Amino acid sequence: MANLESVPPVAQDGPTASPGTAPGDEDTFTPEPMNAREVLLVEFIAKGESLADSATAAGISYRTARRWRLKPHVAEAIRNRVSESLAQTRAILSAGSSRAARGLVAMSDPEGKTEPNSARVAAARGVLDSALKLAELEDVIERLTKIEERLAANGGIKQWT
């Protein structure tokens, strides 16, 4: 189990409503600080651990983890941490895709005289494929976020009458 004293406090990017405030009262919104166990829960969930394993690592029950995961400030922290991880992955794949493309070109002989190293070709294709899929995923996430923001600004989905 992790040492809770070594966990730094987490600053929240977005405000959350204080109890009793109405949406739109921006001047009364204050970020809700996360306690050390919430920080640990967020980190382990963002790393891809199961909720049960994340709860154990944070020193809380599975039931508490399920409840905390639904808290707006915890859910937002999980989204932010996962977004950071995706950005790091994209940067790594982007750098690797340039090398992979150069490697594929270098392995090809216009006259077909050399035999390519099949493992290197497969690895290069895998890097390029992952980079393209991640770019597509980020595009879809960005578009979905804009749609959600527009729906929220318009009061949600209206029923046809």
Summary of the structure (lengths in Angstrom):
residues: 161
radius of gyration: 22.3
end to end distance: 55.0
largest distance: 74.7
contacts: 384
relative contact order: 0.09
helix: 65%
strand: 1%
